[in-house]
Amino acid sequence: MAGEKLQMWLSKFKIAVIEKNTDNIDKLLDTMPEFNDTKDVESAMYLMKEAATLVYTLKDETAITMKQLQKHMDFLDSTQAPTTQSKLDIKS
């Protein structure tokens, strides 16, 4: 039974990596089973390395997108006509 559970976890983890589903990867890491077989340990290590590569790639892509968004926002701000405030100050 434990072997089936382990194989199911490995399959789910593999699917999460292929689908680039970081939420499922995170959940699966929280429920990682105990490994007794060297082959299963090697499979899990390989998948975890792939997951780490995926996360770092997504992080870099997100950083690039954030920089592009900031540049576009700055450009839009610079093209806006300056707002003029009334010179009448009613504060006393």
Buried (B, 14 or more C-beta within 10 A) or exposed (E): EEEEEBEEBBEBBBEBBEEEBBEBBEEBEEEEBEBEEEEBEEBBEEBBEBBEEBBEEEEEEEEEEEEEEEEEEEEEEEEEEEEEEEEEEEEE
